[in-house]
Amino acid sequence: MPAEIAVSPTDTSSLLVIKFDTKSVYYENYKKLLLDLKCEKTFVGVLTEEEADTSLTDLTRTDTELFDKAKNVVSRTKEVAHAFSDPVLSSQLHAPPPHPTSIRNVYFGNYRVKPWYTSPYPEEYSCSRNLYLCESCLKYMNSDYVLQRHRMKCAWRHPPGDEIYRDQSISVFEVDGQRQPIYCQNLCLLAKMFLQSKILCYDVEPFLFYIMTEYDGTCCKILGYFSKEKRSASNYNVSCILTLPIYQRRGYGAFLIEFSYLLSKAEGKYGSPEKPLSDLGLLSYRSYWKKRVAETLLGMSSTMSIENIAQATSMVCDDVISALESLSVLKYDMKKKIYVLHVDKMKLYNVCKKWDEKHPQRVNPTCLRWTPYIGEAKISDLLLQENLLLPLSNLKHINEGLCSNY
Ligand SMILES: CC(=O)SCCNC(=O)CCNC(=O)[C@H](O)C(C)(C)COP(=O)(O)OP(=O)(O)OC[C@H]1O[C@@H](n2cnc3c(N)ncnc32)[C@H](O)[C@@H]1OP(=O)(O)O
C-alpha cells in the first residue's frame, strides 16, 4: 500500500501520521477491493452498490440509548421475578398494579357510599362510575341490573365460615382466606376503599377474617371485620380492622377490638394491632386501651405491675403504658427514682362509665366457641378427622357447631 508515513513534528504526543496517496492506482484498487468485500457480504452481483450500502442501518446514538433503556427494563423484570420467588416480597407483588379509578359511588344494600380511597378493582370495574356490591357475598358488579339478577340467585345468608360467636343477633364468623379466597378478596377490596394504608387485596391465604354480623330476620348482614395473620412473627392480633362506614360510630369498632383481645386471651398471648395505625384506628385503640386498663385497675386490689395488667388484658406492655399515661396514673417518684401508679378510683370509674354508655355492644366471653389456629387445619378439624377421644368439655364447642343455623 503506497503511503507516506511521517511523525508530525508539531504533535507533542508524537502520533504517527499516515498519508495516503489517493491518486495512486494502488489506492483505487484498494478501494475497489474494500467495496467488493463489502458487497460479498451483501448479495454480491445481486444488489447494486447503492442497494448494498448498509451504512443506513449502522447503529446510531438513539439506537444505543433505546437498547440501554430496554436492558434496564429487562434487569428490573428479573428483579421482580426474583422477588416473586421470595415469600415476603411476593406477598407485596401478587396484587395487580394499581390503576386510576373512576368509581364515585358504591351501592351496598340500600346505601350509597362515597369511597375514601382507591381500591384495586379490576380495570373493567374501576372505569365505571358506580359499583354495585352484593351485601351477602360481596361480589362486585358494574350495573344495577346485573345486581338485581344476582340477588335473585345469591343464596348466601351469612359469611362463608364458622360461626364462632353469637350473642343475641350479633355473630362473628371466622373465614379462612385459603378456603374462601374470592370472598376474602372481595372483602379486602371493599375495605381498601376506606383504608389509606397499603393492604393486600389479593394475597389472602395467610389470613383469617373475623366478620361481625347482625341478624336482621332474613340474613346476617356484615357490620365490620378484622383480619389476622395465621402466623404473625410480631404477634399482631389484628392486621386490618374496618367498620363499614354506614355503621361507624355505633361502638362496633370497639366490639371488634375487644373481640380481637378475647381471641388473644384464648390463645394465651399478648396482642397488639399491626402498625402503622390509621388516624381513626389510633383513636379507637387509644379509647379502648384506656377503658380496658381503667377497668382492670379498678378490679385489682393488691399491688400490681405493668406485667400484671398486661396479663389481665392480653395487651402488650407498650400499649398498657400508653393507656396508663393517658389515664395520668403513671408517675415518677423522684425520691425512690421509680415509676409508680397513682390510682384515683373515682376518676377511673368515670372513664369506664362514660365508655360503657357510648358502647352498649360489649363482647360476652361466654359466647365464644373457638379453638386457635394451629396449622393447615384447626384443632377442631383434626379432632373430627381423627375421631380422637377427648374429655367432653373440650369437645363441647365442636359438637355444638354454631355455624350455619340461619
Ligand atoms: C390495624 C388497623 O387496621 S388500623 C386501620 C383502622 N381502620 C380504618 O382506619 C378504616 C376506617 N375506619 C373504620 O373502619 C372505623 O373508624 C374504626 C374501625 C377505626 C372504628 O370503628 P367505629 O365502629 O367507628 O368505632 P366505635 O364507634 O367503636 O368508636 C370507637 C372510638 O373510635 C374513635 N372514633 C371512631 N371514629 C371516629 C371519628 N370519626 N372521629 C373521632 N373519633 C372517632 C372514638 O374515640 C371512639 O370512641 P368514643 O366513642 O369513646 O369517642
The ligand as an SDF file (V2000), in Angstrom:
LIG
                    3D

 51 53  0  0  0  0  0  0  0  0999 V2000
  -54.6680   -2.0060   62.4810 C   0  0  0  0  0  0  0  0  0  0  0  0
  -55.5010   -1.2200   61.5100 C   0  0  0  0  0  0  0  0  0  0  0  0
  -56.1510   -1.7970   60.7030 O   0  0  0  0  0  0  0  0  0  0  0  0
  -55.5150    0.4730   61.5080 S   0  0  0  0  0  0  0  0  0  0  0  0
  -56.8260    0.8910   60.4520 C   0  0  0  0  0  0  0  0  0  0  0  0
  -58.1030    1.1290   61.1450 C   0  0  0  0  0  0  0  0  0  0  0  0
  -59.1940    1.1530   60.1980 N   0  0  0  0  0  0  0  0  0  0  0  0
  -59.5460    2.2390   59.4930 C   0  0  0  0  0  0  0  0  0  0  0  0
  -58.9830    3.3120   59.5800 O   0  0  0  0  0  0  0  0  0  0  0  0
  -60.6650    2.0290   58.4970 C   0  0  0  0  0  0  0  0  0  0  0  0
  -61.6530    3.1350   58.5550 C   0  0  0  0  0  0  0  0  0  0  0  0
  -62.1660    3.3270   59.9070 N   0  0  0  0  0  0  0  0  0  0  0  0
  -63.0030    2.4560   60.4870 C   0  0  0  0  0  0  0  0  0  0  0  0
  -63.3360    1.4190   59.9430 O   0  0  0  0  0  0  0  0  0  0  0  0
  -63.5260    2.8120   61.8420 C   0  0  0  0  0  0  0  0  0  0  0  0
  -63.4290    4.1890   62.0410 O   0  0  0  0  0  0  0  0  0  0  0  0
  -62.7920    2.0900   63.0160 C   0  0  0  0  0  0  0  0  0  0  0  0
  -62.7890    0.5940   62.7950 C   0  0  0  0  0  0  0  0  0  0  0  0
  -61.3880    2.5620   63.1640 C   0  0  0  0  0  0  0  0  0  0  0  0
  -63.6040    2.4250   64.2740 C   0  0  0  0  0  0  0  0  0  0  0  0
  -64.8830    1.8920   64.0910 O   0  0  0  0  0  0  0  0  0  0  0  0
  -66.1870    2.5330   64.7690 P   0  0  0  0  0  0  0  0  0  0  0  0
  -67.2430    1.4970   64.6570 O   0  0  0  0  0  0  0  0  0  0  0  0
  -66.4800    3.8350   64.1890 O   0  0  0  0  0  0  0  0  0  0  0  0
  -65.6750    2.7130   66.2470 O   0  0  0  0  0  0  0  0  0  0  0  0
  -66.5360    2.9990   67.5620 P   0  0  0  0  0  0  0  0  0  0  0  0
  -67.8920    3.5270   67.2180 O   0  0  0  0  0  0  0  0  0  0  0  0
  -66.4870    1.7920   68.3980 O   0  0  0  0  0  0  0  0  0  0  0  0
  -65.6940    4.1350   68.2240 O   0  0  0  0  0  0  0  0  0  0  0  0
  -64.5250    3.8170   68.9030 C   0  0  0  0  0  0  0  0  0  0  0  0
  -63.6970    5.0480   69.1200 C   0  0  0  0  0  0  0  0  0  0  0  0
  -63.1020    5.4260   67.9160 O   0  0  0  0  0  0  0  0  0  0  0  0
  -62.9410    6.8440   67.8840 C   0  0  0  0  0  0  0  0  0  0  0  0
  -63.5390    7.2920   66.6510 N   0  0  0  0  0  0  0  0  0  0  0  0
  -64.0650    6.4830   65.6930 C   0  0  0  0  0  0  0  0  0  0  0  0
  -64.4750    7.2190   64.6580 N   0  0  0  0  0  0  0  0  0  0  0  0
  -64.2100    8.4960   64.9600 C   0  0  0  0  0  0  0  0  0  0  0  0
  -64.3910    9.7090   64.2910 C   0  0  0  0  0  0  0  0  0  0  0  0
  -64.9590    9.7480   63.0680 N   0  0  0  0  0  0  0  0  0  0  0  0
  -63.9920   10.8420   64.8780 N   0  0  0  0  0  0  0  0  0  0  0  0
  -63.4500   10.8320   66.1040 C   0  0  0  0  0  0  0  0  0  0  0  0
  -63.2640    9.6970   66.8090 N   0  0  0  0  0  0  0  0  0  0  0  0
  -63.6170    8.5480   66.2350 C   0  0  0  0  0  0  0  0  0  0  0  0
  -63.5680    7.3850   69.1010 C   0  0  0  0  0  0  0  0  0  0  0  0
  -62.5350    7.5990   70.0360 O   0  0  0  0  0  0  0  0  0  0  0  0
  -64.4560    6.2670   69.5530 C   0  0  0  0  0  0  0  0  0  0  0  0
  -64.5370    6.2150   70.9220 O   0  0  0  0  0  0  0  0  0  0  0  0
  -65.5740    7.1660   71.6650 P   0  0  0  0  0  0  0  0  0  0  0  0
  -66.8980    6.8450   71.0640 O   0  0  0  0  0  0  0  0  0  0  0  0
  -65.4130    6.7390   73.0780 O   0  0  0  0  0  0  0  0  0  0  0  0
  -65.1570    8.5580   71.4160 O   0  0  0  0  0  0  0  0  0  0  0  0
  1  2  1  0
  2  3  2  0
  2  4  1  0
  4  5  1  0
  5  6  1  0
  6  7  1  0
  7  8  1  0
  8  9  2  0
  8 10  1  0
 10 11  1  0
 11 12  1  0
 12 13  1  0
 13 14  2  0
 13 15  1  0
 15 16  1  0
 15 17  1  0
 17 18  1  0
 17 19  1  0
 17 20  1  0
 20 21  1  0
 21 22  1  0
 22 23  2  0
 22 24  1  0
 22 25  1  0
 25 26  1  0
 26 27  2  0
 26 28  1  0
 26 29  1  0
 29 30  1  0
 30 31  1  0
 31 32  1  0
 31 46  1  0
 32 33  1  0
 33 34  1  0
 33 44  1  0
 34 35  1  0
 34 43  1  0
 35 36  2  0
 36 37  1  0
 37 38  1  0
 37 43  2  0
 38 39  1  0
 38 40  2  0
 40 41  1  0
 41 42  2  0
 42 43  1  0
 44 45  1  0
 44 46  1  0
 46 47  1  0
 47 48  1  0
 48 49  2  0
 48 50  1  0
 48 51  1  0
M  END
$$$$
